[in-house]
Structure formats: C-alpha cells, structure tokens
C-alpha cells in the first residue's frame, strides 16, 4: 500500500473521521483509523461502535490532483498519533508508503518518521451500504430539525427517551424528542410520498454527528433495520439505531388554548435570565403572571431575595393566569425557534403549554409547568 | 448605606475582586464580596483566604463622576449572584440602597430586585496595610519575572517547593522556582539598595493573582512577615506567605560548560513537538545528539515507532554529545525566554544543563537530563 497526498486534504479527512475514533471496552482497535486506498480514492474510517464516519479523499479536487502514486491496500493507525504527526509536518505533500503491513515510513532529507501500523483486516466490519428506505433532505432542513428537537431528549435514562425519533407519514418526516417533562416536535415536508418508518437514534450522538455537515449540501438518509446512514458528498456517517417502541406522542399535544401570550423572544429571554438569578433553592423556577394590564416574571427565594420584572412588549388574550416553569426549558424552546415573535399558549395553570413561532408552524415545543408556590 | 454608580465600572470592580471570592471550609462567608462605601470611594473586597483582592472605585474617572449619592457603610453580598445581576441589567447607572443592613433594593419603573445582604462586620479581618519593606517595580518586569520562573515550581508537594521564592541582594531582586528536576531563576536590577528579605509565595496563586495587572502600571510591593501586598492604581492584592526555608539554590547553577548549542527557538520547538509524538511509553522523552556535522532530535518507542529530525540552523561547539530530556521542561524553558536565538549549555551527559537567551543574561533555566536508553 502506498499513496502521495496533499497534506491539508489528508488532515481534514483524518480530523473528520478521527472525531469519533475512540476505543470501546469491547474493541480497543477502535482507537485506530482505517486507511484504505483504492485506484481512485482514499477512504478513512473512524468509529466508536455507536457512530462511524467514512471520509473520502478523491484523486481530484477542483481539477487539482490531490492524491496520486497509488498502490491499493489498507492499514490501521492510531488516530491521535496520526493526527498529531500530519498536523505538525510542514510539507505540502506527504508520501505514505507502508512496508510489510507494519510500518509507514514518512521522510525527506531532513527527517525520518517510522510509524507502527496494523493490517487493515483487523478492523471491525462496518456496513456503510446504501440500502433500505431512501430519504433526501436539504442539509439545512436536517440540521434545523435536529437543533429544534434533540435538546428535549432525556440525558439520564438509557432507553428510547435518550433518542430522537424520526418517522414518516405521507410526505412528511417528523422529528420528536421528549424527556417526559417537555417535548419537541418538528416536521419537514418533502415532495414524494414516503414508505412508513419510525426509528430511534441517540439524540446526543446524532446531534454531534451532524456537526460534520456543511450547510450547502444535500443529505441522503438510508434507513434500514439496524442503521441510519447519512450520505454527503465526501462523507458517509453511520448511526446504530436504538431498538424499542417510542412513546406515542400524537395525543399529548393540545390544540385548544384559553390563554395566549404573544411576545418578543429577545426581551423575554433577557428578563428570564435576570429574574431566575433569584430562584435560589427553587432552582431555575420562575412565575409568569399574565393579565390584560401587565405581564410580570417573578421569582423569590429565602437565600437570595426576590425579583419581578414587567414585559414591555406583548399581546395577551385570556383571563388572568399564573403559571410557574423551569427557565431552562422555556429558554431552550424559545431559542430553538429562531424567530423574534413567539407565542406561548396555555390551557390552564397545571396543564402543559406550548411555545411556538408566530411565523412557522412546523415546530412545536411543549412544556409541563410546575406548581406555583 | 447607599450609592449610585456607573454600571460598567461597578461590574469591572466586582469581576476583579470576585475572581478570588470562594468559600473556604473554615469560612463560608468568603463566598461573598464586602462592599464598603466611603465619602470618596467604593471598596470591594474578595478573598479565598490565600489571596485577597481589594478593588477601588473612586468618585471620578477621567473627570467623569462615576460614583455619587453616597451614604457610608458596608455590607456583604454573594459574589456570584451580585455579578450575574449587575452583568445582566441594562441601565447605565445603578442605585444601590441598603435597607436595615439586610436588603438591597435595585429598581426602576419596570423591575424590582431585592437582594439579601449581610452586615459588613461579619467579614473576616483582612489587613491590606502598606507596611514592611517597600519595593517598586515596573509591572512589565514583575510579570516577566513571574512568567519566566513560576512554571518550574512543584505542583505536587505542599511545602516551599510549590512556592516562588523572592529575595533581595544589594540592588537585585531574585525570583526562583524549582521542583527538584528543573529550576528557573530571574533577576531584576533596581535603582536603590534593598534591605535583606527572602519570602515564599505560592507560585500558582501568585501567577493567577498578577493576571489582574495591566502592563502600563507601576507596582509597589510591601513585604511583611506574614503577607505580600501588591499595590496598583485602583487594586490592592494581598498574598499570604508560606513559612519555611527555601532551598539554597546558589551553588546548583553551573558556570563552566564543555558543550554549547546555539540555535533558533522556533525551529527547535517545532522539531521537539513532532519528534516527541513517537516517545510512546517513554512519555515526553527525546534524545538530542550533537556533533560538528549535525544536530539530531530523535525518539523511539515500541508502541508508536521512531522518529528523527535534523536541525537546519545551529552552531555547536564541543565533542559529540548525546543527552535525553523531558520535552515539556525544555519547551517551557525556551518559550519563557521570548528570544529567537537561544543557547543550550552542557557539562556532560548526566549533568544538569542550562537553557538561556543569547541576548539576555537575567534569566537562567536549569534542567536535569534523564538517562539515554
């Protein structure tokens, strides 16, 4: 095995796949990257067992030859050490010859680096196959959908509540996450009718994984029984699915509200940030008191003192209502909407309420209040 | 007690003193800041028992009134909560009236914040007195001296080796730090003759503490039996001294060398960074092989492989010499010198060697080598 490669492109690919390379207790070899060179490309695979990333360096990029002098083959090399060596070298091009499947000899007239490697066959089998149900999305839509929902997934439980649920219905794809106290749901409309599917993918791992996506691209999802494969231009990401029935959330989201507060995201966020500082031992809880004449956010604690602040810009319809909630939940919900005008809709003091954007009904954030003291 | 203050200046002073405010097991009240307002200034004191910072807000700054409407008095208020409240408010000016020594009421027509406070008398006595031996230094000299020495102090031991030793001799002030394997020494020449002193101050705490200093200022040191007080324009910092005899380091530093390598700091640092990646199980150790014809840095390990790299720019005088050392020690020593041309001077393979600047003999870095394998 041998190849000569543009150092910068090589490093970029190593960093992309290396992000997930880390040894698991069952498979210490996952500390390595698998480098496999074909006649027309280099593939670099990194994995931690739950997420695997394959980065592809083609022979040409923008008509410039970035990979040449190829002798096909595959080897494994420690991810961290390879990254550090390639990052610190100063040459523009690196020749990477493997001797006896055991050693890479990188050298010029000033230095000589001999890096131990392992035969490529020792790596675990990772199936990046493009099979199963095919869904094409814009990268922007996918990233938004994940950012607007994944934060509501549970971080404590191990089972399906730590997952983002992705399901199809007609020509819509729904993204849902809930930890029991709050729920986020987003839908994306696509052109063709989709086959039925409902899959669970760990929300934290999926959020991290899609950070590899740059927003100009299209993304193709391949959904099979065990895996979700995301295919980008020169990157393929494989997520292992979590088995289990996701709770039925369709009937949880209310539709008839008796109280409605329309207000400015920016002002409400700032007021919440200040007033919550006084919540003291009742961590993160504030009270919202709404009536025709004023909307007040307040909190109170024995330790710290008390605070109250009025909103200056709002429209409120409904009777007077007092409701208390966790500021973290409401702030994250507001921020996810990325809209300046937002709507909080209530059914009553102890009923879940929604936080939505005034101009976009594809996202809904549902939050359970806490008892007012 | 009452005052009206420019919010930005107030926040700056709170942040400066708040940096060290944190409760100690013996004194939980150190989680608070002491705010004491006089006819002509506000003083804010924070402390963790080992370091105390007093920030002063005068009535006027650049002819602008930043503090007014004063009723003298003192209170204690939780540092973290006060910081967060003042940081998040949007008014340019804040009125801070204390009621019954128990409550600060900050309000306008839109909000009302009532912050619990404690009587100022509950705070521990901290003696910022300007007494003892007086040494005046430029801030630049003090900062350089600490940055060029403190990193060599031990981080493991509890006693004097974790300290920076500061001592006088004639019209020189010496800064020394050592962990037993390396030693850093810097001298500053001042104009007048100084009384004899030798004090130990925790190196890590002192390094952190002087980050408050902006480089335009003069610094006056007041050295007493128990404390070192640093006086700046509107900040006074008190360090508690560590009791104990600092080791006599005068006879440790060699003066006659048989081998001398003059080279470029930047190139040597880069070569060390790359070659050390191959040190594997012999963490951080590389070998330097010097002769008239070439200077080679190399390392080798069973895990990773081996590497060797030649320096391109150097002057070497002496017989052929092989010496192995910890890259962290040598790199930190080189960086501390802030000079492009540096000199490594050796007495023999197993004798301590020095790293010095070609153009500045006020700093000396001494390093013990390790056995070459």
Interface residues (C-beta under 8 A of the other chain):
Chain A: X78 X81 X84 X85 X88 X89 X90 X103 X104 X110 X111 X112 X113 X114 X115 X116 X270 X273 X274 X277 X278 X303 X304 X305 X306 X307 X308 X309 X310 X312
Chain B: X78 X81 X84 X85 X88 X89 X90 X103 X104 X110 X111 X112 X113 X114 X115 X116 X270 X273 X274 X277 X278 X303 X304 X305 X306 X307 X308 X309 X310 X312
